[in-house]
Amino acid sequence: MNNWKVAAKEENKKMWAIFTESGIFASACCHGFILWICDMITSGELAKYGLAVTAKALEIFKQFLLGYNIGCTFKTTIEISSLGPDFKALKIIETNTLDIQHILELHNIDEAALGTYITDERNFFSTLGKESDDDLHAIAYVELLQELWSV
C-alpha cells in the first residue's frame, strides 16, 4: 500500500488510510490450489470474507463442499445472510424427502429401471424434432395418395 500512497496526489493520500491491510483471506480447493485471495482491511477477519468466497464459489461451481475453520459459527452466519435460502433449501431437501424406496414399491419400479429411464429420456430429447427416414417415407406416401385422390 505504501507504494500507492507515495504515487498518489497529496489530497488522495488520506483516502488510502481506510484501506489499511490487516492480512489476507485465502481459499483453496481440496487439492491445495488457491481459488481466491482477498486483502483483509482494517475491519479484520470478519464473516464478510467467508461469505464473499462462498457466494463466488456458488456462482461458479453451483454446488460444492465447504470447509471452514470456524464452521460451527459460520453455518449460522450463512443461514442469516442472503446465501441462507440456498442452504435452507438444501437442508429441507435433506430432511424432508419422501421415502424413495416406498414410492418405488408403490409404483412397482425397481432401482435398476431408474437408470434406464434416464437413458431413455436422454435418447428421446436427443432425437426430438428429427424425423426418421421411415416417417418421412410414410408422409411422402400419404401425400402422394392424397394428390392422386384429388385428381
N, C-alpha and C positions, 0 to 999 in steps of 0.2 A: 504494500500500500504506500509506503514512503516514496517510492519512485513516482507514483501517480501524483502524490501531493506536491512534490518538487516541480513537476512539469505543469501543474495547474496554474491558472491565473490566481493572483493573490486573493481575490474575493471568493473564489471557489474552494480554497484550501480548507476552510472550516467545514464545508459540506462533507468532506471525506471522513470527518471525525465520527459521524453517525454510523459509518460502516466499519468500525474497528473490528478486526477479525479476532475471534476468540478460539478458533480451532476449525477443524473440518469435520464434515459428516460424510462418511463413505458408505456405499452399499455395494455388495458383491454377490455374485451367483454362487451356487454350491460348489462350483469348480474353482472358485477363487478369483475369477475375473471381475475387475471393478466395473460396475454398471454406471454409477453416478457418484460424483463428488460435489459437495456443496460447501462453500465457505460459511462457517457459522459466524455471525456477527455479535455485537455486544450483548444481545439477549441470551446468549449461551445455548446450551443444549436443551432446547425445548421440543415439544412434540411436533412442532410445525415441520421440522426437517424429516422426521419419520413419516408424517402424513404426506408430505410432498413427494417423497420417494415412493411411498405406497401408491399414491394416485398415479404417478408416472408409470409404475410397473403395471398397474391395472389397465392403463390406457394402451400400453404397448403389448403386454403379454396376455391380456384378457383374463387369464387365471394363472395363479402361481401359489407357491407355498412360501409363507413369510416367517422368518425367524428374527427376533429382535431381542437384545439383551435386557430390555425392560418389558418383555412381553406381557407380564401379568397386568401392568397398568396401561400398556399401550392398547390392549384389546378394548378397554373401556374408553380410551381416547378415540379410537376408531369408531366405536359404536355411537358416540355423541357428535362425531364430525359429519361432514357432508358425505363421507365414504360409508357411513353407517348403514344406509339402506341396502347396499350390496351385501355386506356381511350379515345383516339381519336376514336377508332373503336366503342366503346360504344356510344359515342356522335353522330356519324354518324348514327348508328342504331336507336338511339332515335329520331333524327330529320329528317332522310331521308327515313323512312319506308313507304312502299306503304299503301294506304288506304285499310286495310283488308276487311272492310265491302263492299267496291266497288268490290274487287276481288271475294268475296263470292257471291255477287249478279250476277256478270258476269258469274260465273260458276254454278249458280243455286244451291248453297250449303247453308244450314242453319247452324248456330253456333252449334246447338246440334249434328249435324253429325260429327263435328270435333273430339269430344270425342270418337265416335265410330271408327273413322279412326285410332286413336292411339291404341285403344284396339285391333282392327283387326290386325294392324301391329305387335303389341307385340305377339299376338297369332300366327301369321304367322311365325315370327322368332323363337319363342319357339319350334315350331314343324318342322322347316326347317331341312331337312336331315333325318327325321323319316318317314318311310313309314307306312301307315295304314294297318291293317290286310286285309281289302278288296282289297287294291292294291297288297299286297303280294300273296293273293289267285288268283287274276286275272292274275298276272305274271306267277305263277306256272301253271295255267290252259293253258295259251298260250304256255308256254314252252313244256308242255306235248302234246299239239296238234301238235306243230312243230315236236316233236320227233316221234309222230305217223305217220305224213305225210311223214317223211323222210324214213320210213321203207318200 
